[in-house]
Amino acid sequence: MADNNMKVQATVELPSAKKVNEQIRALEKSISKLKISGKFDETALKNLTKQLTALKTTGSTDSFSSSALKNLTELEKSLQSEAKLTSDTSITAIEKLKKAFEKFDGPKKVNSLLNTLLQQIKKMPKEVYKIDTAMTSLYKVTDETSSKYQQFLDSASDSAQKLGRSISSLVEQTANWAKLGFDLDTSAKLAEISSVYANVGEIDDDTAISNLVSAMKAFNIEAANSMVIVDSLNKLGNEFATDAKSLGEGLKTSASSMAAAGNDVHQTLAILTGAGEINQNVSELSNGLQVVSMRLRGMKDELQSIGEEYEGIESITKIQEQISNLTNGSVNILKADGSFKSTYDQLKEISEIYFDLSDTGRADLTEILFGKNRADQGIAILQAFQSGEIQKAYEASVNSAGSAMKEQEKWLESLAAKTQQFNAAFQSLSSTVFDSDLLKWFVDLGTSGVQALDQIINKLGLLQTIGLSAGLFAGFKNVGSPKMFGLKIVLNIPTVC
């Protein structure tokens, strides 16, 4: 009985020959389909084929065991997985591009991209024109070699992108500095400084140059040290109730008279800043500062020339005597050697006693110092000295080195700066794509065409010229589109010009 059970079990374990042969044929068919499709890993497919061949040669189909059948089943699953894998990974680059193209609405996107690109290309000649115009201005006021100018332009291109300025702007500023008598190298450096001032002070290039040159000349500041002006303007504008633009304009107005009265740039800016917090009008304050510096030195004619009150101006000796008497001998506007103290020191000393005087004494002293028309600005200055705001501003100005460049670095993170940097990069690209000489050649070509047409009309008359043009058109009608396109270009040149 036991032997019979073992025999039955053995019979169950043996697969039918038909089933085995069906699986082998199915596997062979799948392999053939893969070969035809071409979507397979060649090494992997060879391995599968080898395994199938080995399985077939293990014996007759009648002798296959259940484990052999299991191997066939696993092989079939492996082949199906391989087919799926190779199908996914065999997608060509073109197919991937096509899918991405369809996913993102390819035709419309590409068309939009091409249109944008064409619009930018159309702008390039205009940018090249701007640079060429700026360089022409520079040529007029300097005398350098071609290689020197090219070296400058290459450097300006790099500097413009770093500073967040257009190339044409930097070149134009260089030309403006050169007009003021500076050589090319110095002008280029000054253009960078005025660009920083324009950026952090939020002013235009011409204003930046005008304010800086006024201060430089008045206070005898060398070009190499001119950043000290921008540093002071920036620091004071950031830390006090004023701004770099207003201070720059105020400095421009008062610099000459304040420098002549023995003040330096820090003292002048300190008074404008401190008193400006009270007066809230730096422009009027600068006029008042100009007036008091002249009145304390008895400059009657100069006051008259600028349209300010000059009546009652006494001699220096008389002015000193009046001030000394009104302040009970506490104030002397002159040094021990008889020379004038700076306006800064004069007003600082007066502020220490001014508010202790009687009403009559203050009124008399105010008129001597500031006249009737500038009393408001004058009193604001004295109040700012008394409160210590002017002294604080002075310390801030003296210790402002590096302030402007720190502010510039922050400004470079702004959208305005990024836009300017893009403009500089675009101008640089435009100069590379369209050389100015090439554009000039096209313009000359158009000019020659217009001149030739003008001569023909003068000789033949307008009607005959039209007839000739019609004849040419008829003659060329069947020549072909390329030549006709060329004809259209020539005919369009006068319209463009």
C-alpha positions, 0 to 999 in steps of 0.5 A, spaced: 500 500 500 505 504 501 509 503 495 502 504 491 502 511 495 509 513 493 507 511 485 501 516 485 505 521 488 511 521 483 506 521 478 503 527 481 510 531 481 511 530 473 508 535 469 505 533 462 509 533 456 504 538 453 504 543 458 512 543 458 512 544 451 507 550 451 511 554 456 517 553 452 514 555 445 511 561 449 518 563 451 521 562 445 515 566 442 516 572 447 524 572 445 522 572 438 518 578 439 523 582 443 528 581 437 524 584 432 522 590 436 529 591 437 527 594 444 532 589 449 538 589 453 542 584 448 546 581 454 540 580 458 536 577 452 542 572 450 542 570 458 535 568 457 536 564 451 542 560 454 538 558 460 532 556 456 536 552 451 539 549 457 533 547 460 531 544 453 537 539 453 536 537 460 532 531 457 525 529 454 519 532 456 517 526 459 523 526 464 521 534 466 520 534 474 516 539 477 522 543 479 524 544 472 517 546 470 518 551 476 524 554 473 520 555 466 515 559 470 521 563 473 524 564 466 518 566 463 517 572 469 524 574 468 523 575 461 516 579 461 520 583 466 526 584 462 521 586 456 518 591 460 524 594 463 528 594 456 521 597 453 521 603 458 529 604 458 529 604 450 526 610 449 530 614 445 532 622 446 527 624 440 521 620 444 523 623 450 524 630 447 517 629 444 514 627 450 516 633 454 514 637 448 507 635 448 507 636 456 509 643 456 505 645 449 511 645 445 509 648 439 506 655 443 512 655 447 518 654 442 514 659 438 514 664 444 521 663 445 523 664 438 519 671 438 522 673 444 529 671 441 528 675 435 525 681 439 532 681 443 536 681 437 532 687 434 534 691 440 542 689 439 543 694 434 540 700 438 545 698 444 551 698 440 549 705 437 549 707 445 556 704 446 558 707 440 555 714 441 558 714 448 565 712 445 565 718 440 564 723 446 570 720 449 574 720 443 572 728 442 575 729 449 581 724 449 587 723 445 589 715 446 591 710 441 586 705 438 589 699 443 588 704 449 581 705 447 579 698 446 582 696 453 578 701 456 572 698 453 573 691 455 575 694 462 568 698 462 564 692 460 567 688 466 566 694 471 559 695 468 556 688 470 560 688 477 557 695 479 550 694 476 551 699 470 550 699 463 556 700 459 554 706 455 552 709 462 559 708 464 563 710 458 559 716 458 561 718 465 568 717 463 567 722 457 564 727 462 570 726 467 575 727 462 571 733 459 573 736 466 580 735 465 582 728 467 586 723 463 582 717 461 585 712 466 583 717 472 576 718 468 575 711 468 576 710 476 572 717 477 566 714 473 566 708 477 566 712 484 560 716 481 556 710 479 557 708 486 554 714 488 548 714 483 546 707 485 547 708 493 544 715 493 539 714 488 540 720 483 542 720 476 549 720 473 550 727 471 547 729 478 552 725 481 558 727 477 556 735 478 556 734 486 562 730 486 566 735 482 564 741 486 566 738 492 573 735 490 575 742 487 572 746 493 576 742 498 582 740 494 580 733 494 584 728 489 581 724 485 584 718 488 581 720 495 574 722 492 570 716 495 571 719 501 565 724 499 561 718 497 562 715 504 560 721 508 554 722 504 552 715 504 553 714 512 550 720 514 544 719 509 543 712 512 544 714 520 541 721 520 534 724 518 536 726 511 539 723 505 545 722 500 541 726 494 539 732 499 546 732 502 550 732 495 546 738 493 547 742 499 554 740 499 554 743 491 551 749 493 555 751 500 562 747 498 566 753 495 564 758 500 565 754 506 572 751 503 574 759 503 572 760 510 576 754 512 572 748 513 573 741 510 568 737 507 566 733 514 565 740 517 560 742 512 556 736 511 556 735 519 552 742 519 548 740 513 546 734 516 545 736 524 541 742 522 537 739 517 534 734 522 531 741 525 530 745 519 528 739 514 530 743 508 537 742 506 537 746 500 535 752 504 540 751 509 546 750 504 544 757 502 544 760 509 550 756 511 553 760 505 551 766 507 553 766 514 560 764 512 561 770 508 558 775 513 562 772 518 568 774 514 565 781 512 564 779 504 559 784 502 561 784 495 560 777 494 553 777 498 551 782 493 553 778 487 549 772 489 543 776 491 543 776 498 542 781 504 549 785 504 547 792 508 550 793 514 556 789 513 561 792 517 569 791 517 572 785 520 574 789 526 567 791 527 564 785 526 569 781 531 568 787 536 560 787 536 560 779 537 565 780 543 560 785 546 554 781 545 557 775 548 560 778 554 567 777 551 566 769 550 567 769 543 572 771 538 571 769 531 579 770 530 585 765 532 591 768 536 594 769 529 589 774 527 586 769 521 579 766 521 577 760 525 573 756 521 565 757 520 564 750 524 568 753 530 565 760 530 558 757 530 560 752 535 563 757 540 557 762 539 552 756 540 555 755 547 553 762 549 547 764 544 541 761 548 543 764 555 543 771 552 537 776 553 532 776 547 535 783 545 542 780 545 540 774 541 536 778 536 542 783 535 547 777 534 542 773 530 542 779 525 549 780 525 551 773 523 545 771 519 542 777 516 534 778 516 533 773 511 537 767 513 535 767 521 531 761 521 537 757 518 542 760 522 538 759 529 537 751 526 544 751 526 546 754 533 540 749 536 543 743 532 550 745 535 547 746 542 544 739 542 550 735 539 547 733 533 552 736 528 558 734 533 555 727 532 554 728 524 561 730 524 564 724 528 560 719 523 563 723 517 570 722 519 569 715 520 565 713 514 570 710 510 568 704 506 560 705 508 559 706 500 561 700 498 558 696 503 551 699 501 553 698 494 554 690 495 547 691 499 544 694 493 547 689 488 542 684 491 536 689 489 532 687 483 534 694 480 541 692 480 540 685 477 536 689 471 542 693 470 547 688 470 542 684 465 543 690 461 550 691 461 551 683 459 546 684 454 550 690 451 556 686 451 553 681 447 550 686 442 557 688 441 560 681 440 554 680 435 554 686 432 560 690 431 559 697 430 563 697 424 559 692 421 553 697 422 556 703 420 557 699 413 550 697 412 548 704 414 553 707 409 551 702 404 544 704 405 546 711 404 550 710 397 543 707 395 539 713 397 544 717 393 544 713 387 537 713 387 537 721 388 542 721 382 538 717 377 531 721 379 535 728 378 537 725 371 531 722 368 526 725 372 521 721 377 516 719 372 522 715 368 525 713 374 518 709 376 518 707 369 525 704 369 523 701 376 517 697 373 521 695 367 526 692 372 520 689 376 517 685 370 524 683 368 526 680 375 519 677 376 520 670 374 527 670 376 526 667 383 524 669 390 531 669 393 533 675 388 526 678 389 528 678 396 534 682 395 531 687 391 526 688 396 531 689 401 535 695 397 528 698 396 527 698 403 533 702 405 531 709 404 524 707 408 529 705 414 533 711 413 
